[in-house]
């Protein structure tokens, strides 16, 4: 008689393990699918945003090009640069109790030279940004006493070479200034609100021309010198001198 064969039964523990494994695989599959579609959605959104930005930039490009075309500066040659206003600075002259103003590309330095041309105090203009004519050169203040002192110090000797005001010029200019008249070759002209005697003379050595402007503050004679390459720059010198003021 043949022996009956019974199929092997799966234990409950193995069934539970199998269920757990299948659940883990299904969960991983679901999560993986979800992550895939999420990443795809994010990628699509990013691409869409990028396309929108590119499209927006393409639309703005003609406007930007037009704006750049409008604001392109016009080339300026060297001659034009001389006509551009440089601004004004103010400087106090304590010895006279006044202030003077002049173009910002100049500075004033008190001279250490004693009794220059008979002045009791004088200043030198220093030009920045490259030397060119016409240019402000000197600022000098005279009194009758300072002119007499120069004459005394120069008795019986040649102590000054060049143009300088003597008492005759000082007195003659002062009288003519009060009367509103010219004095010899000094023409009375108005710059801004002040009258000035104007004359030109050649430098010592004939290397340049000085344009001299003279006014009076009471008994104080004021000379301003502008140096020119030659007399053809007189009009330019007068234009520069308009920017010099006594306040």
C-alpha positions as a Markdown table, in Angstrom:
| # | Residue | x | y | z |
|---|---|---|---|---|
| 1 | Unk | 0.0 | 0.0 | 0.0 |
| 2 | Unk | 1.5 | 3.4 | -1.2 |
| 3 | Unk | 2.3 | 6.0 | 1.3 |
| 4 | Unk | 0.1 | 9.2 | 1.0 |
| 5 | Unk | 2.1 | 12.5 | 0.3 |
| 6 | Unk | 0.9 | 15.7 | 2.0 |
| 7 | Unk | 2.0 | 19.2 | 0.5 |
| 8 | Unk | 4.4 | 21.2 | 2.8 |
| 9 | Unk | 2.6 | 24.0 | 4.7 |
| 10 | Unk | 4.0 | 27.6 | 4.8 |
| 11 | Unk | 4.5 | 28.7 | 8.3 |
| 12 | Unk | 2.7 | 31.9 | 9.5 |
| 13 | Unk | 6.1 | 33.7 | 10.1 |
| 14 | Unk | 7.1 | 33.3 | 6.5 |
| 15 | Unk | 3.8 | 34.6 | 5.3 |
| 16 | Unk | 4.2 | 37.7 | 7.4 |
| 17 | Unk | 7.7 | 38.3 | 6.1 |
| 18 | Unk | 6.5 | 37.9 | 2.6 |
| 19 | Unk | 3.7 | 40.4 | 3.1 |
| 20 | Unk | 6.1 | 42.9 | 4.7 |
| 21 | Unk | 8.5 | 42.6 | 1.7 |
| 22 | Unk | 5.8 | 43.1 | -0.8 |
| 23 | Unk | 4.5 | 46.1 | 1.1 |
| 24 | Unk | 7.9 | 47.6 | 1.1 |
| 25 | Unk | 8.4 | 47.1 | -2.6 |
| 26 | Unk | 5.0 | 48.5 | -3.4 |
| 27 | Unk | 5.7 | 51.5 | -1.1 |
| 28 | Unk | 9.1 | 52.1 | -2.8 |
| 29 | Unk | 7.5 | 51.8 | -6.2 |
| 30 | Unk | 4.8 | 54.3 | -5.3 |
| 31 | Unk | 7.3 | 56.8 | -3.8 |
| 32 | Unk | 9.6 | 56.4 | -6.8 |
| 33 | Unk | 6.8 | 57.1 | -9.2 |
| 34 | Unk | 5.7 | 60.0 | -7.1 |
| 35 | Unk | 9.2 | 61.5 | -7.0 |
| 36 | Unk | 9.6 | 61.0 | -10.7 |
| 37 | Unk | 6.5 | 62.9 | -11.6 |
| 38 | Unk | 7.3 | 65.6 | -9.0 |
| 39 | Unk | 10.7 | 66.1 | -10.4 |
| 40 | Unk | 9.3 | 66.2 | -13.9 |
| 41 | Unk | 6.7 | 68.8 | -12.8 |
| 42 | Unk | 9.4 | 71.0 | -11.2 |
| 43 | Unk | 11.6 | 70.7 | -14.2 |
| 44 | Unk | 8.7 | 71.6 | -16.6 |
| 45 | Unk | 7.9 | 74.6 | -14.4 |
| 46 | Unk | 11.5 | 75.8 | -14.3 |
| 47 | Unk | 11.8 | 75.4 | -18.1 |
| 48 | Unk | 8.5 | 77.3 | -18.5 |
| 49 | Unk | 9.7 | 80.1 | -16.2 |
| 50 | Unk | 13.0 | 80.3 | -18.1 |
| 51 | Unk | 11.3 | 80.5 | -21.4 |
| 52 | Unk | 9.1 | 83.3 | -20.1 |
| 53 | Unk | 12.2 | 85.3 | -18.9 |
| 54 | Unk | 13.9 | 84.7 | -22.2 |
| 55 | Unk | 10.9 | 85.9 | -24.1 |
| 56 | Unk | 10.6 | 89.0 | -21.8 |
| 57 | Unk | 14.3 | 89.8 | -22.3 |
| 58 | Unk | 13.9 | 89.5 | -26.1 |
| 59 | Unk | 11.0 | 92.0 | -25.9 |
| 60 | Unk | 13.1 | 94.5 | -23.8 |
| 61 | Unk | 16.2 | 94.2 | -25.9 |
| 62 | Unk | 15.1 | 96.7 | -28.6 |
| 63 | Unk | 14.1 | 99.2 | -25.9 |
| 64 | Unk | 17.5 | 98.8 | -24.2 |
| 65 | Unk | 19.3 | 99.3 | -27.5 |
| 66 | Unk | 17.3 | 102.4 | -28.2 |
| 67 | Unk | 18.1 | 103.8 | -24.7 |
| 68 | Unk | 21.8 | 103.1 | -25.2 |
| 69 | Unk | 21.7 | 104.9 | -28.6 |
| 70 | Unk | 20.1 | 108.0 | -27.0 |
| 71 | Unk | 22.6 | 108.4 | -24.1 |
| 72 | Unk | 25.7 | 107.8 | -26.2 |
| 73 | Unk | 28.0 | 110.9 | -25.4 |
| 74 | Unk | 29.1 | 113.1 | -28.2 |
| 75 | Unk | 32.9 | 113.1 | -28.6 |
| 76 | Unk | 34.5 | 116.4 | -27.3 |
| 77 | Unk | 37.6 | 117.7 | -28.8 |
| 78 | Unk | 40.4 | 119.4 | -26.9 |
| 79 | Unk | 39.3 | 122.9 | -28.0 |
| 80 | Unk | 35.8 | 122.4 | -26.7 |
| 81 | Unk | 37.2 | 121.4 | -23.3 |
| 82 | Unk | 38.5 | 124.9 | -22.7 |
| 83 | Unk | 35.0 | 126.3 | -22.8 |
| 84 | Unk | 33.5 | 124.0 | -20.2 |
| 85 | Unk | 32.8 | 125.8 | -16.9 |
| 86 | Unk | 35.1 | 124.5 | -14.2 |
| 87 | Unk | 33.2 | 125.9 | -11.2 |
| 88 | Unk | 34.3 | 128.7 | -8.8 |
| 89 | Unk | 36.2 | 128.8 | -5.5 |
| 90 | Unk | 36.6 | 131.6 | -3.0 |
| 91 | Unk | 39.8 | 132.8 | -1.2 |
| 92 | Unk | 40.1 | 135.2 | 1.6 |
| 93 | Unk | 42.8 | 138.0 | 1.4 |
| 94 | Unk | 43.2 | 138.8 | 5.1 |
| 95 | Unk | 45.7 | 141.7 | 4.4 |
| 96 | Unk | 43.0 | 143.6 | 2.6 |
| 97 | Unk | 39.9 | 142.2 | 4.3 |
| 98 | Unk | 38.3 | 140.9 | 1.1 |
| 99 | Unk | 37.4 | 137.7 | -0.6 |
| 100 | Unk | 38.2 | 136.9 | -4.2 |
| 101 | Unk | 36.6 | 134.2 | -6.4 |
| 102 | Unk | 38.1 | 132.6 | -9.5 |
| 103 | Unk | 37.9 | 129.4 | -11.6 |
| 104 | Unk | 38.1 | 126.1 | -9.6 |
| 105 | Unk | 41.1 | 124.9 | -11.6 |
| 106 | Unk | 43.3 | 127.6 | -10.0 |
| 107 | Unk | 44.7 | 128.0 | -6.5 |
| 108 | Unk | 46.3 | 131.1 | -4.9 |
| 109 | Unk | 49.7 | 131.0 | -3.1 |
| 110 | Unk | 51.0 | 133.9 | -1.1 |
| 111 | Unk | 54.3 | 135.2 | -2.5 |
| 112 | Unk | 57.3 | 135.3 | -0.3 |
| 113 | Unk | 58.8 | 138.1 | -2.5 |
| 114 | Unk | 59.1 | 141.3 | -0.5 |
| 115 | Unk | 57.6 | 144.4 | -2.0 |
| 116 | Unk | 57.0 | 142.8 | -5.5 |
| 117 | Unk | 56.6 | 145.7 | -8.0 |
| 118 | Unk | 56.0 | 147.9 | -5.0 |
| 119 | Unk | 53.1 | 145.9 | -3.6 |
| 120 | Unk | 52.6 | 145.3 | 0.1 |
| 121 | Unk | 51.3 | 141.8 | -0.6 |
| 122 | Unk | 51.0 | 139.7 | -3.7 |
| 123 | Unk | 49.8 | 136.2 | -4.6 |
| 124 | Unk | 50.6 | 133.8 | -7.4 |
| 125 | Unk | 47.9 | 131.8 | -9.3 |
| 126 | Unk | 48.7 | 128.1 | -9.9 |
| 127 | Unk | 46.9 | 126.3 | -12.7 |
| 128 | Unk | 46.0 | 122.6 | -12.4 |
| 129 | Unk | 45.2 | 120.2 | -15.2 |
| 130 | Unk | 47.9 | 121.2 | -17.6 |
| 131 | Unk | 49.3 | 124.6 | -18.4 |
| 132 | Unk | 47.7 | 126.6 | -21.2 |
| 133 | Unk | 47.4 | 130.3 | -22.1 |
| 134 | Unk | 45.8 | 132.6 | -21.4 |
| 135 | Unk | 46.1 | 131.9 | -17.7 |
| 136 | Unk | 45.7 | 133.8 | -14.4 |
| 137 | Unk | 49.2 | 134.7 | -13.3 |
| 138 | Unk | 49.5 | 137.2 | -10.4 |
| 139 | Unk | 47.3 | 139.2 | -7.9 |
| 140 | Unk | 49.0 | 142.3 | -6.4 |
| 141 | Unk | 47.9 | 145.0 | -3.9 |
| 142 | Unk | 49.5 | 148.4 | -3.7 |
| 143 | Unk | 49.3 | 151.4 | -1.4 |
| 144 | Unk | 51.0 | 154.8 | -1.7 |
| 145 | Unk | 53.3 | 153.8 | 1.2 |
| 146 | Unk | 54.3 | 150.5 | -0.4 |
| 147 | Unk | 55.2 | 152.2 | -3.7 |
| 148 | Unk | 57.3 | 154.8 | -1.8 |
| 149 | Unk | 59.0 | 152.0 | 0.1 |
| 150 | Unk | 60.0 | 150.3 | -3.2 |
| 151 | Unk | 61.4 | 153.6 | -4.6 |
| 152 | Unk | 63.4 | 154.2 | -1.4 |
| 153 | Unk | 64.9 | 150.7 | -1.4 |
| 154 | Unk | 65.9 | 151.1 | -5.1 |
| 155 | Unk | 67.6 | 154.5 | -4.7 |
| 156 | Unk | 70.9 | 154.6 | -6.6 |
| 157 | Unk | 70.5 | 150.9 | -7.8 |
| 158 | Unk | 68.5 | 148.8 | -10.3 |
| 159 | Unk | 66.5 | 146.5 | -8.1 |
| 160 | Unk | 63.6 | 145.8 | -10.3 |
| 161 | Unk | 63.6 | 144.9 | -14.0 |
| 162 | Unk | 60.3 | 145.3 | -15.8 |
| 163 | Unk | 57.0 | 147.2 | -15.5 |
| 164 | Unk | 56.0 | 148.6 | -12.0 |
| 165 | Unk | 53.7 | 151.4 | -10.9 |
| 166 | Unk | 55.3 | 154.6 | -9.6 |
| 167 | Unk | 53.6 | 157.3 | -7.7 |
| 168 | Unk | 52.7 | 159.2 | -10.8 |
| 169 | Unk | 50.8 | 156.2 | -12.2 |
| 170 | Unk | 49.2 | 155.4 | -8.9 |
| 171 | Unk | 47.9 | 158.9 | -8.4 |
| 172 | Unk | 46.9 | 159.3 | -12.1 |
| 173 | Unk | 45.0 | 156.0 | -12.2 |
| 174 | Unk | 43.3 | 156.7 | -8.8 |
| 175 | Unk | 42.1 | 160.1 | -10.0 |
| 176 | Unk | 40.9 | 158.8 | -13.4 |
| 177 | Unk | 39.2 | 155.9 | -11.8 |
| 178 | Unk | 37.2 | 158.2 | -9.5 |
| 179 | Unk | 36.2 | 160.3 | -12.6 |
| 180 | Unk | 35.3 | 157.2 | -14.7 |
| 181 | Unk | 37.9 | 158.0 | -17.3 |
| 182 | Unk | 40.7 | 156.2 | -19.2 |
| 183 | Unk | 44.3 | 156.8 | -18.1 |
| 184 | Unk | 46.9 | 157.1 | -20.8 |
| 185 | Unk | 46.9 | 153.7 | -22.5 |
| 186 | Unk | 44.8 | 152.1 | -19.7 |
| 187 | Unk | 41.2 | 151.7 | -21.0 |
| 188 | Unk | 38.4 | 151.7 | -18.4 |
| 189 | Unk | 36.1 | 148.7 | -18.9 |
| 190 | Unk | 33.4 | 147.1 | -16.8 |
| 191 | Unk | 33.6 | 143.4 | -15.8 |
| 192 | Unk | 30.6 | 142.2 | -14.0 |
| 193 | Unk | 29.8 | 145.2 | -11.7 |
| 194 | Unk | 33.3 | 146.6 | -11.3 |
| 195 | Unk | 35.3 | 149.0 | -13.4 |
| 196 | Unk | 38.9 | 148.0 | -14.3 |
| 197 | Unk | 41.7 | 149.7 | -16.2 |
| 198 | Unk | 42.9 | 147.3 | -18.9 |
| 199 | Unk | 46.2 | 147.3 | -20.8 |
| 200 | Unk | 48.7 | 144.9 | -22.3 |
| 201 | Unk | 52.5 | 144.9 | -22.4 |
| 202 | Unk | 55.2 | 142.5 | -23.4 |
| 203 | Unk | 57.0 | 140.3 | -20.8 |
| 204 | Unk | 60.7 | 140.9 | -20.0 |
| 205 | Unk | 62.6 | 139.1 | -22.8 |
| 206 | Unk | 59.7 | 139.4 | -25.2 |
| 207 | Unk | 58.6 | 135.8 | -24.5 |
| 208 | Unk | 54.9 | 136.5 | -23.7 |
| 209 | Unk | 52.3 | 139.3 | -23.2 |
| 210 | Unk | 50.8 | 140.3 | -19.9 |
| 211 | Unk | 47.1 | 141.5 | -19.8 |
| 212 | Unk | 46.9 | 143.8 | -16.8 |
| 213 | Unk | 43.6 | 144.6 | -15.0 |
| 214 | Unk | 43.6 | 147.4 | -12.4 |
| 215 | Unk | 40.9 | 148.6 | -9.9 |
| 216 | Unk | 40.8 | 150.5 | -6.7 |
| 217 | Unk | 39.4 | 149.6 | -3.3 |
| 218 | Unk | 39.6 | 152.9 | -1.6 |
| 219 | Unk | 43.3 | 153.8 | -1.5 |
| 220 | Unk | 44.3 | 150.2 | -2.4 |
| 221 | Unk | 45.3 | 149.6 | -6.0 |
| 222 | Unk | 44.7 | 146.1 | -7.2 |
| 223 | Unk | 46.4 | 144.5 | -10.2 |
| 224 | Unk | 45.5 | 141.2 | -11.7 |
| 225 | Unk | 47.8 | 139.7 | -14.4 |
| 226 | Unk | 46.8 | 137.3 | -17.1 |
| 227 | Unk | 49.6 | 135.8 | -19.1 |
| 228 | Unk | 49.0 | 135.3 | -22.9 |
| 229 | Unk | 51.2 | 133.7 | -25.6 |
| 230 | Unk | 50.6 | 136.9 | -27.7 |
| 231 | Unk | 48.2 | 139.7 | -28.2 |
| 232 | Unk | 45.8 | 137.6 | -30.3 |
| 233 | Unk | 44.6 | 136.0 | -27.0 |
| 234 | Unk | 43.2 | 139.3 | -25.5 |
| 235 | Unk | 39.6 | 138.4 | -26.1 |
| 236 | Unk | 40.1 | 135.0 | -24.5 |
| 237 | Unk | 41.9 | 136.7 | -21.6 |
| 238 | Unk | 38.9 | 139.0 | -21.0 |
| 239 | Unk | 36.6 | 136.0 | -21.1 |
| 240 | Unk | 38.7 | 134.3 | -18.4 |
| 241 | Unk | 38.9 | 137.5 | -16.3 |
| 242 | Unk | 35.1 | 137.7 | -16.1 |
| 243 | Unk | 35.3 | 134.6 | -13.8 |
| 244 | Unk | 37.5 | 136.6 | -11.4 |
| 245 | Unk | 35.5 | 138.6 | -8.8 |
| 246 | Unk | 36.2 | 140.7 | -5.7 |
| 247 | Unk | 33.5 | 140.0 | -3.0 |
